[in-house]
Amino acid sequence: LIKVSFLFNHKILDDTDEKLTESDSSNLSLYSSTNSVLPRTIHMELEKHNLCSNEGSDNSDERLYMHLRILDRIRKLKAFAENNPLPFTDYYCVLHFECTCATESSGKTYSNEIIEFSSLFIHASTAKVLSRFHSYCRPVINPVLSEFCTRSTGIRQENVESAPVFPEVFKHFLQWIKIETDGKSVAFVTDGNEDIATYLQKQLLYFNLDIPKELRSWIDLKKAFSDILRVNLLKLSEMLDVIGLNLECTKHCGMDDAKNISRIVI
């Protein structure tokens, strides 16, 4: 499910984007044996691909080889996607939550509450954002936001004090999804498993709400990106960087993060 979604509906490179040339492809085997490549050659190649380069850097050869390998993988995925144009789902729904937190070390025992609910609804075939859902949620377990939470999320106390509680927000979200899908299929996408597996589940359990069938499976974009491009698990900003995009807007702003996730999806 994860791999199919990424392959069938990812605009990996446009004609104006950087492509892996035949010379680059042939050099993959060369750079895998770095003892045969002069440091100056590596430096020139790093500059050619707009990578930060310091002559004499210990890992310059590794960074160049990794970059060429990723470009080669992207080229192959693009070719596959062009030959298999139909996505496996009608729509994607990107989900991102901001939650209460006490300290940076707050773990699974802390009662995180969703305080910002952000979602983007994307047409899978056209890769167009069709609609968006956004709402703050009023926390009830820890109604006063900690200084750390405000600093980390940018959400102020006044944002949540007049907001509806989670059950009401979630009800409106499900109604929105029902209207937007109109009986067609939808795949939910998150940056990591925590949004649904941890934060959403905590809220549903606390309010004794059932987990909707459609939210019992989802696409972990972080894991999909890692599996398909054969790289380590990356942060959102790092994934954007790999495909040549910059992080837009403010980090940890719920809707801004959802927008950045959607840019990778489409």
Backbone as CSV, one residue per row, in Angstrom:
resi,resn,N_x,N_y,N_z,CA_x,CA_y,CA_z,C_x,C_y,C_z
1,LEU,0.830,-1.205,0.000,0.000,0.000,0.000,0.863,1.252,0.000
2,ILE,1.863,1.293,0.876,2.726,2.465,0.985,3.456,2.715,-0.325
3,LYS,4.095,1.673,-0.864,4.905,1.845,-2.063,4.049,2.171,-3.279
4,VAL,2.909,1.510,-3.417,2.062,1.725,-4.586,1.596,3.166,-4.646
5,SER,1.217,3.732,-3.515,0.717,5.100,-3.505,1.788,6.059,-3.981
6,PHE,2.987,5.889,-3.519,4.084,6.791,-3.869,4.460,6.651,-5.331
7,LEU,4.487,5.426,-5.832,4.896,5.194,-7.217,3.869,5.698,-8.207
8,PHE,2.600,5.489,-7.935,1.566,5.767,-8.911,1.193,7.232,-8.987
9,ASN,1.470,7.995,-7.970,0.922,9.350,-7.995,1.914,10.403,-7.545
10,HIS,3.204,10.131,-7.689,4.189,11.109,-7.258,4.823,11.776,-8.467
11,LYS,4.672,13.091,-8.589,5.342,13.837,-9.646,6.796,14.007,-9.232
12,ILE,7.601,13.039,-9.559,8.950,13.007,-9.011,9.852,14.074,-9.622
13,LEU,9.868,14.209,-10.913,10.692,15.228,-11.564,9.951,15.800,-12.759
14,ASP,10.011,17.102,-12.897,9.497,17.741,-14.097,10.638,17.879,-15.100
15,ASP,10.298,18.300,-16.311,11.327,18.425,-17.343,12.395,19.441,-16.961
16,THR,12.023,20.406,-16.120,12.973,21.447,-15.744,13.795,21.057,-14.533
17,ASP,13.470,19.959,-13.859,14.187,19.540,-12.665,15.480,18.841,-13.035
18,GLU,16.333,18.678,-11.995,17.607,18.008,-12.215,17.362,16.539,-12.534
19,LYS,18.004,16.055,-13.556,17.880,14.655,-13.947,19.233,13.970,-13.839
20,LEU,19.199,12.681,-13.715,20.426,11.895,-13.714,20.837,11.656,-15.162
21,THR,21.955,12.223,-15.569,22.422,12.051,-16.937,23.057,10.687,-17.098
22,GLU,23.303,10.313,-18.366,23.946,9.025,-18.626,25.328,8.965,-17.978
23,SER,26.040,10.109,-18.014,27.363,10.124,-17.396,27.265,9.959,-15.888
24,ASP,26.206,10.576,-15.274,26.000,10.406,-13.841,25.751,8.947,-13.521
25,SER,24.869,8.317,-14.314,24.511,6.930,-14.064,25.725,6.023,-14.161
26,SER,26.563,6.277,-15.183,27.743,5.436,-15.345,28.750,5.662,-14.230
27,ASN,28.677,6.838,-13.597,29.620,7.144,-12.525,29.213,6.542,-11.184
28,LEU,28.001,6.002,-11.088,27.560,5.415,-9.819,28.519,4.330,-9.353
29,SER,28.895,3.442,-10.260,29.817,2.371,-9.884,31.194,2.922,-9.549
30,LEU,31.572,4.000,-10.239,32.875,4.611,-9.985,32.933,5.185,-8.573
31,TYR,31.857,5.903,-8.176,31.859,6.549,-6.872,31.622,5.565,-5.736
32,SER,31.190,4.373,-6.061,31.062,3.371,-5.006,32.425,2.830,-4.607
33,SER,33.413,3.043,-5.469,34.794,2.672,-5.150,35.587,3.965,-5.029
34,THR,35.457,4.637,-3.906,35.908,6.012,-3.770,37.416,6.156,-3.795
35,ASN,38.154,5.084,-3.590,39.612,5.183,-3.604,40.147,5.569,-4.978
36,SER,39.316,5.336,-6.031,39.777,5.592,-7.385,39.444,7.001,-7.857
37,VAL,38.785,7.804,-6.999,38.356,9.135,-7.403,39.163,10.186,-6.655
38,LEU,39.707,11.149,-7.392,40.491,12.204,-6.776,39.583,13.166,-6.025
39,PRO,40.012,13.697,-4.859,39.198,14.650,-4.094,38.736,15.832,-4.917
40,ARG,39.594,16.350,-5.813,39.219,17.488,-6.643,38.071,17.142,-7.568
41,THR,38.082,15.924,-8.105,36.987,15.473,-8.972,35.681,15.421,-8.205
42,ILE,35.746,14.894,-6.999,34.549,14.828,-6.160,34.037,16.229,-5.861
43,HIS,34.965,17.142,-5.554,34.597,18.530,-5.264,33.857,19.153,-6.449
44,MET,34.348,18.933,-7.662,33.729,19.486,-8.856,32.353,18.890,-9.094
45,GLU,32.216,17.596,-8.833,30.918,16.943,-9.021,29.895,17.437,-8.005
46,LEU,30.327,17.662,-6.767,29.425,18.186,-5.746,28.923,19.574,-6.145
47,GLU,29.808,20.401,-6.660,29.397,21.727,-7.117,28.442,21.632,-8.302
48,LYS,28.684,20.671,-9.180,27.828,20.468,-10.351,26.396,20.176,-9.940
49,HIS,26.231,19.435,-8.847,24.892,19.056,-8.377,24.380,19.975,-7.274
50,ASN,25.017,21.150,-7.122,24.590,22.146,-6.134,24.578,21.603,-4.715
51,LEU,25.552,20.777,-4.391,25.705,20.251,-3.045,26.805,21.021,-2.343
52,CYS,26.640,21.209,-1.046,27.652,21.909,-0.266,28.950,21.113,-0.337
53,SER,30.047,21.779,-0.662,31.306,21.073,-0.842,32.443,21.782,-0.140
54,ASN,33.175,21.058,0.673,34.410,21.532,1.262,35.508,20.562,0.868
55,GLU,36.465,21.050,0.107,37.534,20.159,-0.334,38.215,19.539,0.882
56,GLY,38.451,18.264,0.812,39.097,17.567,1.906,38.123,17.019,2.926
57,SER,36.812,17.271,2.729,35.819,16.746,3.669,35.838,15.227,3.653
58,ASP,35.758,14.631,4.823,35.888,13.179,4.928,34.758,12.435,4.249
59,ASN,33.547,13.042,4.234,32.404,12.306,3.704,31.918,12.841,2.368
60,SER,32.736,13.624,1.654,32.320,14.184,0.367,31.975,13.092,-0.629
61,ASP,32.807,12.042,-0.673,32.568,10.961,-1.622,31.273,10.234,-1.303
62,GLU,30.992,10.057,-0.012,29.771,9.355,0.388,28.532,10.178,0.026
63,ARG,28.604,11.500,0.243,27.457,12.363,-0.073,27.182,12.387,-1.567
64,LEU,28.238,12.428,-2.361,28.060,12.434,-3.812,27.462,11.126,-4.288
65,TYR,27.974,10.023,-3.799,27.444,8.724,-4.209,25.984,8.582,-3.802
66,MET,25.634,9.033,-2.572,24.250,8.942,-2.114,23.341,9.800,-2.985
67,HIS,23.807,10.998,-3.333,23.000,11.885,-4.167,22.743,11.269,-5.538
68,LEU,23.784,10.725,-6.149,23.628,10.100,-7.472,22.737,8.870,-7.386
69,ARG,22.846,8.141,-6.308,22.020,6.948,-6.151,20.550,7.322,-6.024
70,ILE,20.263,8.389,-5.268,18.882,8.839,-5.114,18.327,9.339,-6.447
71,LEU,19.134,10.102,-7.201,18.691,10.570,-8.514,18.390,9.410,-9.447
72,ASP,19.213,8.374,-9.379,19.001,7.198,-10.205,17.697,6.500,-9.829
73,ARG,17.440,6.416,-8.522,16.208,5.795,-8.041,14.986,6.608,-8.466
74,ILE,15.085,7.935,-8.352,13.988,8.812,-8.751,13.702,8.678,-10.241
75,ARG,14.753,8.607,-11.051,14.577,8.452,-12.497,13.803,7.177,-12.820
76,LYS,14.148,6.093,-12.151,13.470,4.815,-12.391,12.021,4.863,-11.919
77,LEU,11.776,5.535,-10.779,10.412,5.637,-10.265,9.548,6.489,-11.173
78,LYS,10.143,7.553,-11.724,9.384,8.394,-12.642,8.967,7.600,-13.879
79,ALA,9.884,6.812,-14.405,9.579,5.994,-15.579,8.473,4.997,-15.264
80,PHE,8.528,4.421,-14.060,7.497,3.466,-13.663,6.148,4.164,-13.542
81,ALA,6.134,5.349,-12.905,4.886,6.079,-12.707,4.257,6.482,-14.032
82,GLU,5.089,6.850,-15.012,4.563,7.255,-16.320,3.920,6.081,-17.057
83,ASN,4.413,4.886,-16.813,3.852,3.698,-17.454,2.682,3.098,-16.671
84,ASN,2.473,3.586,-15.434,1.377,3.110,-14.591,0.670,4.326,-14.006
85,PRO,-0.075,5.062,-14.848,-0.584,6.371,-14.447,-1.733,6.362,-13.451
86,LEU,-2.412,5.255,-13.285,-3.607,5.253,-12.444,-3.249,5.071,-10.971
87,PRO,-3.650,5.989,-10.088,-3.395,5.827,-8.663,-4.278,4.740,-8.072
88,PHE,-3.890,4.207,-6.921,-4.655,3.125,-6.310,-5.835,3.647,-5.516
89,THR,-5.931,4.962,-5.326,-7.019,5.558,-4.562,-7.522,6.789,-5.298
90,ASP,-8.745,7.191,-4.991,-9.304,8.381,-5.639,-8.768,9.667,-5.021
91,TYR,-8.586,9.630,-3.687,-8.146,10.831,-2.993,-7.103,10.494,-1.932
92,TYR,-6.293,11.501,-1.611,-5.408,11.441,-0.445,-5.898,12.478,0.553
93,CYS,-5.802,12.143,1.819,-6.151,13.093,2.869,-4.953,13.198,3.811
94,VAL,-4.277,14.334,3.762,-3.107,14.557,4.615,-3.586,15.004,5.994
95,LEU,-3.054,14.370,7.028,-3.418,14.701,8.402,-2.193,15.166,9.173
96,HIS,-2.373,16.205,9.967,-1.299,16.622,10.872,-1.907,17.262,12.115
97,PHE,-1.391,16.862,13.281,-1.880,17.392,14.547,-0.767,18.094,15.304
98,GLU,-1.143,19.133,16.048,-0.279,19.702,17.082,-0.924,19.372,18.415
99,CYS,-0.091,18.983,19.380,-0.618,18.474,20.650,-0.007,19.189,21.849
100,THR,-0.699,19.065,22.994,-0.147,19.585,24.237,1.098,18.798,24.610
101,CYS,2.016,19.460,25.267,3.242,18.818,25.717,3.764,19.594,26.924
102,ALA,4.333,18.879,27.866,4.816,19.512,29.101,6.265,19.953,28.959
103,THR,7.113,19.025,28.575,8.530,19.304,28.379,9.001,18.559,27.146
104,GLU,10.219,18.828,26.753,10.787,18.163,25.579,10.913,16.669,25.792
105,SER,11.001,16.245,27.056,11.174,14.828,27.368,9.851,14.117,27.640
106,SER,8.725,14.809,27.456,7.423,14.182,27.696,7.264,12.963,26.802
107,GLY,7.019,11.818,27.380,6.948,10.572,26.626,5.538,10.069,26.443
108,LYS,5.412,8.749,26.266,4.116,8.144,25.985,3.178,8.181,27.189
109,THR,3.720,8.388,28.391,2.869,8.416,29.580,2.142,9.751,29.721
110,TYR,2.615,10.781,29.030,1.973,12.090,29.108,0.673,12.071,28.315
111,SER,-0.343,12.705,28.861,-1.665,12.731,28.213,-1.721,13.829,27.158
112,ASN,-1.114,13.544,26.009,-1.160,14.519,24.916,-2.588,14.727,24.438
113,GLU,-2.930,15.956,24.176,-4.245,16.275,23.622,-4.055,17.068,22.333
114,ILE,-4.839,16.727,21.346,-4.766,17.452,20.071,-5.324,18.852,20.271
115,ILE,-4.518,19.851,19.926,-4.969,21.232,20.068,-5.052,21.958,18.720
116,GLU,-4.532,21.326,17.680,-4.705,21.865,16.325,-4.877,20.693,15.367
117,PHE,-5.964,20.706,14.627,-6.344,19.616,13.717,-6.302,20.173,12.300
118,SER,-5.341,19.686,11.498,-5.163,20.213,10.138,-5.218,19.091,9.117
119,SER,-5.883,19.349,8.004,-6.009,18.322,6.972,-6.172,18.956,5.595
120,LEU,-5.586,18.295,4.593,-5.727,18.712,3.203,-6.265,17.540,2.397
121,PHE,-7.211,17.823,1.514,-7.856,16.800,0.696,-7.362,16.947,-0.736
122,ILE,-6.740,15.878,-1.265,-6.040,15.943,-2.551,-6.639,14.961,-3.545
123,HIS,-6.867,15.428,-4.760,-7.320,14.549,-5.838,-6.111,13.760,-6.331
124,ALA,-6.194,12.444,-6.286,-5.033,11.603,-6.582,-4.585,11.700,-8.037
125,SER,-5.515,11.755,-8.967,-5.152,11.759,-10.387,-4.595,13.095,-10.854
126,THR,-5.180,14.187,-10.368,-4.752,15.513,-10.816,-3.721,16.139,-9.894
127,ALA,-3.521,15.553,-8.705,-2.569,16.082,-7.702,-2.933,17.506,-7.293
128,LYS,-4.229,17.803,-7.271,-4.707,19.124,-6.869,-5.285,19.070,-5.462
129,VAL,-4.959,20.092,-4.659,-5.572,20.221,-3.340,-6.975,20.775,-3.548
130,LEU,-7.981,19.990,-3.171,-9.368,20.357,-3.424,-10.017,21.095,-2.266
131,SER,-9.588,20.745,-1.055,-10.250,21.314,0.115,-9.337,21.198,1.324
132,ARG,-9.650,21.959,2.362,-8.849,21.880,3.578,-9.747,21.969,4.801
133,PHE,-9.280,21.360,5.876,-10.010,21.380,7.150,-9.036,21.839,8.223
134,HIS,-9.467,22.787,9.042,-8.601,23.274,10.122,-9.438,23.732,11.309
135,SER,-8.988,23.327,12.477,-9.651,23.777,13.693,-8.714,23.629,14.882
136,TYR,-8.783,24.584,15.798,-8.126,24.405,17.087,-9.057,23.575,17.963
137,CYS,-8.482,22.906,18.950,-9.261,22.088,19.891,-8.955,22.547,21.316
138,ARG,-9.965,22.643,22.139,-9.761,23.038,23.534,-9.381,21.830,24.374
139,PRO,-8.206,21.823,24.984,-7.801,20.684,25.820,-8.589,20.665,27.123
140,VAL,-8.848,19.468,27.634,-9.630,19.346,28.866,-8.828,18.706,30.003
141,ILE,-7.819,17.890,29.678,-7.007,17.257,30.721,-6.037,18.281,31.301
142,ASN,-5.349,18.971,30.425,-4.441,20.063,30.810,-4.878,21.315,30.051
143,PRO,-5.906,22.020,30.577,-6.495,23.129,29.825,-5.580,24.335,29.630
144,VAL,-4.558,24.466,30.486,-3.627,25.587,30.353,-2.358,25.102,29.649
145,LEU,-2.045,25.704,28.527,-0.873,25.295,27.759,0.410,25.676,28.499
146,SER,1.377,24.782,28.468,2.671,25.068,29.087,3.454,26.044,28.208
147,GLU,4.422,26.709,28.811,5.274,27.622,28.044,6.012,26.862,26.949
148,PHE,6.441,25.637,27.276,7.145,24.814,26.290,6.236,24.497,25.111
149,CYS,4.967,24.202,25.392,4.013,23.873,24.331,3.791,25.072,23.416
150,THR,3.599,26.244,23.999,3.391,27.452,23.204,4.613,27.777,22.368
151,ARG,5.781,27.609,22.964,7.022,27.887,22.246,7.244,26.894,21.104
152,SER,6.872,25.632,21.332,7.104,24.581,20.334,6.102,24.625,19.184
153,THR,4.857,24.932,19.503,3.796,24.864,18.487,3.388,26.222,17.925
154,GLY,3.673,27.283,18.662,3.226,28.598,18.236,1.766,28.854,18.550
155,ILE,1.126,27.907,19.237,-0.292,28.031,19.586,-0.408,28.718,20.939
156,ARG,-1.202,29.770,21.000,-1.366,30.542,22.228,-2.622,30.107,22.982
157,GLN,-2.672,30.454,24.241,-3.802,30.074,25.089,-5.125,30.572,24.526
158,GLU,-5.117,31.795,23.990,-6.360,32.358,23.451,-6.846,31.609,22.212
159,ASN,-5.941,30.913,21.524,-6.343,30.124,20.353,-7.233,28.949,20.738
160,VAL,-6.990,28.384,21.923,-7.708,27.165,22.309,-8.840,27.411,23.295
161,GLU,-8.812,28.524,24.004,-9.829,28.750,25.037,-11.238,28.821,24.477
162,SER,-11.397,29.404,23.303,-12.728,29.529,22.703,-12.995,28.457,21.652
163,ALA,-12.065,27.499,21.520,-12.212,26.452,20.499,-13.124,25.331,20.985
164,PRO,-13.727,24.577,20.074,-14.538,23.422,20.476,-13.653,22.300,21.012
165,VAL,-14.223,21.405,21.800,-13.470,20.260,22.312,-13.292,19.237,21.187
166,PHE,-12.380,18.294,21.392,-12.016,17.351,20.337,-13.202,16.588,19.739
167,PRO,-14.128,16.001,20.538,-15.230,15.234,19.927,-16.024,16.036,18.900
168,GLU,-16.223,17.321,19.189,-16.973,18.157,18.257,-16.169,18.394,16.974
169,VAL,-14.873,18.652,17.120,-14.007,18.871,15.959,-13.938,17.608,15.106
170,PHE,-13.784,16.465,15.769,-13.659,15.200,15.040,-14.954,14.874,14.297
171,LYS,-16.074,15.172,14.896,-17.368,14.958,14.241,-17.458,15.781,12.961
172,HIS,-17.044,17.050,13.030,-17.073,17.909,11.844,-16.083,17.405,10.785
173,PHE,-14.940,16.893,11.233,-13.950,16.361,10.302,-14.511,15.169,9.528
174,LEU,-15.162,14.226,10.224,-15.734,13.055,9.566,-16.840,13.448,8.587
175,GLN,-17.614,14.466,8.953,-18.653,14.955,8.039,-18.025,15.564,6.793
176,TRP,-16.939,16.294,6.993,-16.211,16.904,5.874,-15.658,15.829,4.935
177,ILE,-15.063,14.790,5.503,-14.517,13.691,4.705,-15.625,12.997,3.910
178,LYS,-16.749,12.758,4.549,-17.867,12.087,3.878,-18.347,12.886,2.678
179,ILE,-18.445,14.198,2.848,-18.904,15.061,1.759,-17.880,15.093,0.623
180,GLU,-16.607,15.203,0.987,-15.562,15.334,-0.030,-15.371,14.034,-0.825
181,THR,-15.408,12.901,-0.152,-15.179,11.628,-0.850,-16.384,11.217,-1.679
182,ASP,-17.589,11.513,-1.178,-18.822,11.176,-1.897,-18.837,9.708,-2.330
183,GLY,-18.439,8.832,-1.406,-18.486,7.394,-1.661,-17.261,6.826,-2.341
184,LYS,-16.304,7.672,-2.727,-15.087,7.195,-3.383,-14.014,6.881,-2.346
185,SER,-12.921,6.294,-2.807,-11.876,5.840,-1.882,-10.942,6.974,-1.476
186,VAL,-10.406,6.878,-0.251,-9.469,7.871,0.254,-8.386,7.162,1.065
187,ALA,-7.158,7.621,0.920,-6.036,7.094,1.692,-5.489,8.230,2.555
188,PHE,-5.380,7.991,3.853,-4.873,9.007,4.769,-3.351,8.958,4.794
189,VAL,-2.748,10.132,4.837,-1.291,10.244,4.794,-0.812,11.070,5.984
190,THR,0.201,10.554,6.696,0.793,11.273,7.821,2.315,11.240,7.713
191,ASP,2.955,12.185,8.371,4.416,12.208,8.434,4.840,11.431,9.679
192,GLY,4.941,10.101,9.541,5.208,9.241,10.688,3.911,8.627,11.195
193,ASN,4.039,7.692,12.118,2.862,6.990,12.636,2.209,7.670,13.833
194,GLU,2.911,8.603,14.466,2.445,9.126,15.741,1.100,9.832,15.664
195,ASP,0.841,10.558,14.572,-0.390,11.340,14.493,-1.635,10.482,14.706
196,ILE,-1.690,9.339,14.017,-2.866,8.476,14.139,-2.681,7.422,15.229
197,ALA,-1.539,6.726,15.201,-1.323,5.605,16.123,-1.221,6.047,17.578
198,THR,-0.738,7.250,17.816,-0.567,7.723,19.197,-1.558,8.830,19.549
199,TYR,-1.451,9.973,18.899,-2.225,11.144,19.309,-3.720,10.996,19.062
200,LEU,-4.098,10.566,17.871,-5.526,10.388,17.590,-6.108,9.279,18.451
201,GLN,-5.368,8.187,18.589,-5.868,7.064,19.388,-6.062,7.459,20.850
202,LYS,-5.150,8.247,21.403,-5.286,8.724,22.784,-6.570,9.519,22.969
203,GLN,-6.852,10.390,22.003,-8.055,11.215,22.101,-9.328,10.385,21.993
204,LEU,-9.347,9.440,21.064,-10.530,8.601,20.885,-10.777,7.737,22.113
205,LEU,-9.720,7.205,22.694,-9.869,6.386,23.903,-10.352,7.229,25.075
206,TYR,-9.798,8.403,25.223,-10.171,9.259,26.355,-11.645,9.638,26.283
207,PHE,-12.136,9.948,25.098,-13.529,10.363,24.945,-14.451,9.186,24.616
208,ASN,-13.901,7.965,24.681,-14.688,6.749,24.446,-15.377,6.788,23.075
209,LEU,-14.603,7.160,22.074,-15.110,7.218,20.705,-14.536,6.061,19.899
210,ASP,-15.319,5.557,18.975,-14.860,4.463,18.115,-13.859,4.981,17.078
211,ILE,-12.930,4.103,16.721,-11.987,4.430,15.651,-12.664,4.125,14.324
212,PRO,-12.889,5.115,13.481,-13.546,4.864,12.193,-12.758,3.869,11.354
213,LYS,-13.470,3.059,10.624,-12.838,2.016,9.805,-11.807,2.592,8.852
214,GLU,-12.122,3.728,8.239,-11.222,4.298,7.239,-9.925,4.838,7.841
215,LEU,-9.898,5.023,9.162,-8.700,5.536,9.822,-7.907,4.435,10.523
216,ARG,-8.222,3.189,10.233,-7.479,2.081,10.834,-6.273,1.678,10.000
217,SER,-6.110,2.310,8.863,-4.901,2.120,8.052,-4.560,3.466,7.430
218,TRP,-3.281,3.677,7.194,-2.836,4.950,6.646,-1.473,4.778,6.002
219,ILE,-1.033,5.787,5.281,0.282,5.784,4.641,1.234,6.596,5.509
220,ASP,2.281,5.961,5.985,3.341,6.643,6.719,4.326,7.176,5.680
221,LEU,4.231,8.467,5.377,5.054,9.049,4.320,6.543,8.945,4.638
222,LYS,6.894,9.119,5.891,8.298,9.035,6.303,8.879,7.659,5.961
223,LYS,8.113,6.593,6.268,8.565,5.222,5.999,8.533,4.938,4.497
224,ALA,7.506,5.416,3.808,7.415,5.207,2.361,8.584,5.860,1.647
225,PHE,8.893,7.080,2.040,10.006,7.813,1.435,11.313,7.064,1.640
226,SER,11.504,6.563,2.856,12.724,5.816,3.193,12.821,4.525,2.391
227,ASP,11.721,3.784,2.313,11.726,2.497,1.612,11.963,2.656,0.116
228,ILE,11.316,3.640,-0.473,11.352,3.773,-1.924,12.666,4.377,-2.419
229,LEU,13.156,5.382,-1.720,14.419,5.994,-2.144,15.621,5.359,-1.459
230,ARG,15.349,4.377,-0.585,16.415,3.627,0.085,17.368,4.548,0.838
231,VAL,16.765,5.407,1.654,17.525,6.309,2.517,17.062,6.103,3.951
232,ASN,17.770,6.692,4.904,17.358,6.626,6.295,16.049,7.390,6.488
233,LEU,15.389,7.158,7.616,14.197,7.928,7.946,14.588,9.390,8.098
234,LEU,13.887,10.269,7.405,14.244,11.682,7.374,13.148,12.563,7.970
235,LYS,13.556,13.720,8.456,12.603,14.717,8.902,11.907,15.309,7.678
236,LEU,10.799,16.011,7.937,10.026,16.601,6.846,10.886,17.537,6.000
237,SER,11.653,18.405,6.644,12.500,19.340,5.912,13.550,18.616,5.084
238,GLU,14.054,17.489,5.592,15.071,16.725,4.875,14.475,16.017,3.660
239,MET,13.255,15.507,3.790,12.598,14.879,2.639,12.373,15.896,1.528
240,LEU,11.931,17.086,1.915,11.733,18.147,0.921,13.048,18.495,0.238
241,ASP,14.111,18.548,1.014,15.424,18.883,0.469,15.892,17.840,-0.545
242,VAL,15.626,16.572,-0.262,16.053,15.491,-1.151,15.412,15.636,-2.537
243,ILE,14.152,16.061,-2.586,13.466,16.181,-3.872,13.521,17.616,-4.409
244,GLY,14.402,18.428,-3.822,14.654,19.757,-4.369,13.658,20.826,-4.002
245,LEU,12.954,20.664,-2.868,11.990,21.666,-2.420,12.421,22.248,-1.086
246,ASN,12.050,23.494,-0.850,12.354,24.141,0.424,11.164,24.039,1.372
247,LEU,11.461,23.996,2.659,10.404,24.009,3.665,9.736,25.369,3.630
248,GLU,8.416,25.385,3.446,7.688,26.642,3.360,6.975,26.947,4.664
249,CYS,6.958,28.216,5.016,6.246,28.705,6.194,6.926,28.278,7.487
250,THR,6.136,28.209,8.559,6.684,28.031,9.895,6.665,26.580,10.326
251,LYS,7.777,26.118,10.915,7.821,24.760,11.453,6.812,24.625,12.589
252,HIS,6.229,23.448,12.719,5.330,23.086,13.809,4.007,23.849,13.784
253,CYS,3.738,24.594,12.694,2.402,25.133,12.501,1.615,24.042,11.798
254,GLY,0.496,23.640,12.385,-0.236,22.476,11.895,-0.564,22.513,10.419
255,MET,-1.198,23.588,9.966,-1.589,23.667,8.562,-0.381,23.815,7.654
256,ASP,0.626,24.548,8.108,1.850,24.683,7.296,2.533,23.343,7.117
257,ASP,2.591,22.538,8.192,3.178,21.203,8.086,2.365,20.327,7.141
258,ALA,1.034,20.420,7.231,0.178,19.644,6.330,0.433,20.037,4.878
259,LYS,0.639,21.315,4.629,0.925,21.781,3.263,2.251,21.220,2.770
260,ASN,3.261,21.217,3.641,4.564,20.692,3.239,4.516,19.192,2.986
261,ILE,3.734,18.467,3.792,3.554,17.030,3.562,2.885,16.811,2.207
262,SER,1.872,17.614,1.915,1.138,17.458,0.651,2.035,17.732,-0.554
263,ARG,3.025,18.600,-0.401,3.935,18.895,-1.511,4.769,17.670,-1.872
264,ILE,5.058,16.830,-0.897,5.772,15.586,-1.176,4.823,14.568,-1.810
265,VAL,3.594,14.527,-1.305,2.611,13.569,-1.824,2.327,13.826,-3.297
266,ILE,2.176,15.089,-3.673,1.792,15.412,-5.062,3.005,15.679,-5.929
